[in-house]
Amino acid sequence: MVAMIPRGRVATYGQIAAYLGNPRGARTVGWALHSTPAGVDLPWHRVINAQGRIGGPPDGYRAREQRALLEAEGIVFNRGGRIDLEEYGWQIP
């Protein structure tokens, strides 16, 4: 499912969980992404929380890396560090 998210779009952990049949499984999706082995080509950076924010500590290395990857795809963050889900959110087919 994560591999299907197009460049320049984001999906939420909850969206993915609901699509997979577990609407309360957002944390499980996050855990699964975090546990993905190195070298697996998966656009993990396109998955964010329901508030349009990057998960985890905002000043951590992974958060900075995720933001840089998203910005490189043309995604814009507002001053509060949020992504407009209306504009950049991916509608799961």
Backbone torsions as a table, in degrees:
resi	resn	phi	psi	omega
1	MET	NA	-46.2	-179.4
2	VAL	-62.1	-37.0	179.7
3	ALA	-63.8	-19.4	-178.5
4	MET	-84.7	-14.0	-177.3
5	ILE	-66.5	121.5	-177.1
6	PRO	-72.0	155.5	175.0
7	ARG	-55.7	136.4	179.0
8	GLY	82.6	8.8	178.0
9	ARG	-129.8	159.1	176.7
10	VAL	-131.2	157.6	172.5
11	ALA	-130.7	159.7	178.8
12	THR	-98.3	157.5	176.2
13	TYR	-55.6	-43.7	-179.0
14	GLY	-65.0	-38.5	176.8
15	GLN	-58.1	-47.6	-178.1
16	ILE	-65.4	-44.1	179.2
17	ALA	-60.0	-45.8	-179.6
18	ALA	-62.4	-43.4	179.5
19	TYR	-60.9	-35.7	-179.3
20	LEU	-83.5	4.5	174.0
21	GLY	96.0	8.8	179.1
22	ASN	-131.5	80.5	-174.8
23	PRO	-59.8	-15.4	178.2
24	ARG	-105.0	18.1	-173.9
25	GLY	-104.0	26.7	-178.6
26	ALA	-57.6	-41.9	-179.6
27	ARG	-65.0	-34.2	178.3
28	THR	-65.2	-39.7	176.8
29	VAL	-62.0	-45.1	178.3
30	GLY	-60.6	-43.4	179.1
31	TRP	-62.8	-43.5	-179.6
32	ALA	-62.3	-41.5	178.7
33	LEU	-66.1	-41.9	179.5
34	HIS	-63.9	-31.1	-176.5
35	SER	-89.5	-0.6	-179.5
36	THR	-64.3	130.0	-178.9
37	PRO	-61.7	148.3	176.4
38	ALA	-59.3	145.7	177.9
39	GLY	93.2	-11.2	177.1
40	VAL	-78.9	124.5	-177.8
41	ASP	-82.0	92.9	-177.1
42	LEU	-137.6	130.0	-178.6
43	PRO	-78.4	61.6	-178.4
44	TRP	-54.7	-30.4	-175.2
45	HIS	-67.3	-13.9	-179.2
46	ARG	-86.9	4.3	179.3
47	VAL	-108.8	125.0	-176.3
48	ILE	-132.1	178.2	-179.9
49	ASN	-85.2	172.8	-174.2
50	ALA	-67.0	-16.6	177.6
51	GLN	-88.3	1.4	-179.2
52	GLY	82.4	19.8	-178.6
53	ARG	-112.4	158.9	172.2
54	ILE	-74.5	136.7	179.5
55	GLY	-76.2	161.3	177.9
56	GLY	84.1	-178.1	-179.2
57	PRO	-63.2	126.0	-175.4
58	PRO	-65.5	-19.9	-179.2
59	ASP	-101.1	5.2	179.9
60	GLY	-76.2	162.1	-178.8
61	TYR	-58.5	-46.1	-177.2
62	ARG	-63.5	-39.6	179.2
63	ALA	-64.7	-42.2	178.4
64	ARG	-65.5	-40.2	178.0
65	GLU	-64.1	-44.4	-179.6
66	GLN	-62.6	-45.1	179.8
67	ARG	-61.6	-44.3	179.6
68	ALA	-60.9	-42.1	179.3
69	LEU	-64.5	-42.3	178.9
70	LEU	-66.5	-43.4	178.5
71	GLU	-63.1	-35.3	177.9
72	ALA	-64.4	-22.5	177.5
73	GLU	-91.9	3.3	177.2
74	GLY	94.3	5.9	179.4
75	ILE	-80.3	133.3	-175.9
76	VAL	-106.3	135.8	175.0
77	PHE	-101.5	142.9	175.1
78	ASN	-81.2	179.9	-177.8
79	ARG	-60.6	-26.4	179.4
80	GLY	-86.4	2.3	178.4
81	GLY	83.5	20.2	-179.4
82	ARG	-105.5	153.9	174.8
83	ILE	-104.4	136.1	177.9
84	ASP	-74.2	106.7	-178.0
85	LEU	-68.9	-24.4	175.8
86	GLU	-66.2	-38.0	-177.4
87	GLU	-85.8	-42.0	-172.2
88	TYR	-109.3	-5.4	-178.7
89	GLY	-68.8	140.3	178.5
90	TRP	-92.3	128.7	175.7
91	GLN	-89.7	112.8	-178.0
92	ILE	-63.4	128.6	-178.4
93	PRO	-66.8	NA	NA
